[in-house]
Amino acid sequence: MRLTRRDCLQLSGSAALLLACGRFSANAFERKKIPVGVQLYSVRQDAAKDLPGVLKAIKEMGYEGVEFAGYYGHDAKTIRKWLDDNGLKCCGTHTGWDTLQPNALDATIEFNQTIGNKYLICPWLNPAEFAASPEKTIEFAKRFNELSEKVKEKGMLVGYHAHGGDFKKLNGETAWEIFFSHTVPDVVMQMDIGNCLGGGGDPYAILEKFPGRSKTIHLKEHGGPQGAVIGEGEVKWDWVFQFCETKGETEWYIVEQESYAVPPLEAIRKCRENLRKMGI
């Protein structure tokens, strides 16, 4: 149907008109704004020397949050002040399995409440234990379910972060899939795209298998030149963003860089620039 200028003016309040007149694409209405954070492990040496300076630099790059992997000897109130001073949110912490045990859990929760974090992400479990057998993986899943119930009372979520060893096949299915098939929906599936591909997994198929579980997701490149940043390798980023916006129930994109062709702060700056070029 051919619309006249008068038709457009008469229908000026409708999304249907904007599409028909060519001013916006369908994606403009479907696009979900997901904030972008960065895992501080990416710049760990800089953060260890000058955490407030690194937080300031990260904000200036255009990041909206940071995920911690250690606190560099600083207390929770000081960290919260530095975050607030720079207008940054805490989008997660990588907190060791030992800090999630009964003798340490209350202190872990209190620290994270102070810094404004609700995502308690276990960064790694020894594959020799976690992926020893389907039965062993299911045992870990049950323990995460129990943890999920405990932290839920405090308004928090527990989750698990992907490493290559999690994609070991056990009777035809990866340990990762077995684990998340036996955990409750509140257990966050923190996929790391680069780590999954590096471990021989298929992140696209796995994400599709578990819609709604990717509250936070690690954006890490795979392939490409040494030190490739986001957008310079083989990851199907358009697919990842489309999934996160429509099926993943994703609340944070979290950049992580672990190989470098340039200084770490420059690498994460380039990651943010490339994401911006992709519309993120």
Helices and strands as residue ranges (DSSP letters): H 5-10, H 15-20, H 26-30, E 36-39, G 40-43, H 44-49, H 51-61, E 65-68, H 76-85, E 89-94, G 97-100, H 105-114, E 119-122, H 127-130, H 134-152, E 157-161, G 164-167, E 169-170, E 173-174, H 175-181, E 188-190, H 193-198, H 203-209, E 216-219, H 237-246, E 252-255, H 264-277
